[in-house]
Structure formats: C-alpha cells, structure tokens
C-alpha cells in the first residue's frame, strides 16, 4: 500500500550510527552496527586501538535471534484517505540501528551490539 506522507514540522537534533529517518513508504530497511568502546582513566595508547579482533568478544559472535515469519494470517486494509498526516515531531536523537519513520515498511532488519569497557582509576587505600 503506497500512501502519501505529509509532515508539517519536524525538528531533529541528531541521527546517528546506522540510523534512518524516513518520510514515506519504503520496501526495506537494513541497519547494523557493532561497537567496541574502551574508556580509560588515563590517556594510554597501545597502538592497536583502531582495530579489534571480534573473536575476542563473544558478544560479536553470537547469532541474533530472528522472529519467525507470519503464517496463516490474512488481512485486508482499506484506507479511505490514503494520506498519513503528522502535525509536529521533535526528536532528540535516533541512534544505534534505530528507525524513525512516517510511512510503512514491508521489511526491516536492525541489529545493534555494543561492548563498552571502562577502566576506572585505581582504588585508593583508605587508612
């Protein structure tokens, strides 16, 4: 079903990593992101920060579970007025494989994996 999407006002601050802001109908959206972030107390650089071995982190190796396809469901829609009207939208942020859409999508696949490693300062002796 193709419809016309009309948006009167939209204010978006940020659309980030592999995210989509879509006005109107689309056949397919595929978004993926894999992130490894290391945060250290001291600025130490070992020379290999630009790349990492995914095999070292099981999070990036695990298969993503997918929904089973719908079976045995029949439906019919009749849109008397084939227009999607949106008066106003304010979005602070869409990030990490997210989608904001005014319209319809036949198929959407999104995946986000984040491994954040924090190395805090050493604990002080409280004597």
C-alpha positions in Angstrom: 0.0 0.0 0.0 1.6 3.3 -1.1 0.4 6.3 0.8 1.4 10.0 0.8 3.2 11.1 4.0 2.8 14.8 4.9 4.8 16.2 7.8 4.2 19.8 8.7 7.0 20.4 11.2 10.0 18.2 12.2 12.9 19.1 14.4 15.6 16.5 14.7 18.7 17.1 16.7 20.7 14.0 15.8 20.5 10.9 13.6 23.5 8.7 14.4 25.2 5.5 13.7 23.4 3.4 11.0 20.1 5.0 11.9 17.3 6.0 9.5 14.9 8.9 9.4 12.4 8.0 6.7 9.5 10.1 5.5 7.3 8.0 3.2 7.0 4.3 2.4 10.0 2.1 1.8 10.3 -1.5 0.7 13.2 -2.5 3.0 15.4 -1.0 5.7 18.5 -2.9 6.9 20.6 -1.3 9.7 23.5 -2.9 11.5 26.1 -1.6 14.0 28.8 -3.2 16.0 30.7 -1.0 18.5 33.6 -1.6 20.8 34.4 1.3 23.1 37.2 1.5 25.5 37.2 4.3 28.1 40.3 4.7 30.3 41.0 6.9 33.2 44.5 7.7 31.8 45.2 8.5 28.2 47.2 5.4 27.3 47.5 4.4 23.7 48.8 0.9 22.9 48.9 1.4 19.1 46.1 -1.1 18.2 43.1 0.9 19.2 41.8 1.4 15.7 41.0 -2.3 15.2 40.0 -5.3 17.3 39.6 -9.0 16.9 35.9 -9.9 17.1 36.8 -13.4 18.1 38.0 -12.0 21.5 34.4 -10.8 22.3 31.6 -13.5 22.3 29.0 -10.7 22.0 30.0 -10.1 18.4 29.9 -13.8 17.5 26.5 -14.8 18.9 23.8 -15.2 16.3 21.0 -12.6 16.5 17.6 -14.3 17.1 15.1 -13.6 14.4 11.3 -13.6 14.6 9.6 -16.4 12.8 7.7 -15.4 9.6 4.0 -14.9 10.0 2.0 -17.9 8.7 -1.7 -18.3 8.3 -2.6 -14.6 8.8 -4.6 -12.9 6.2 -5.6 -9.3 6.4 -7.1 -6.6 4.3 -6.9 -2.9 4.7 -8.8 -0.1 3.1 -7.6 3.4 3.8 -10.4 5.8 2.9 -7.9 8.7 2.9 -4.5 7.4 1.8 -2.6 10.1 3.5 -0.5 10.0 6.7 -0.6 13.4 8.3 1.8 14.4 11.1 1.5 17.8 12.6 4.7 18.0 14.6 7.6 15.8 15.7 10.5 16.7 18.0 13.3 14.1 18.2 16.3 14.4 20.5 18.1 11.5 18.8 17.9 8.4 16.8 20.9 6.2 17.1 22.5 2.8 17.0 20.5 1.0 14.4 17.2 2.8 15.1 14.5 3.9 12.8 12.0 6.8 12.9 9.6 6.6 10.1 6.4 8.2 8.9 5.0 5.7 6.5 5.2 2.0 6.1 7.9 -0.6 5.6 7.5 -4.1 4.2 10.7 -5.5 5.8 13.0 -4.1 8.5 16.2 -5.7 9.9 18.0 -3.9 12.7 20.9 -5.0 14.8 23.0 -3.2 17.4 25.8 -4.7 19.5 27.8 -2.5 22.0 30.7 -3.6 24.2 31.8 -0.8 26.4 34.9 -1.4 28.5 35.6 1.1 31.3 38.9 1.1 33.1 38.4 3.3 36.2 41.2 4.8 38.2 42.9 2.5 40.7 41.2 2.4 44.2 42.8 4.5 46.9 43.8 2.9 50.2 41.6 4.4 52.9 43.8 4.2 56.0 
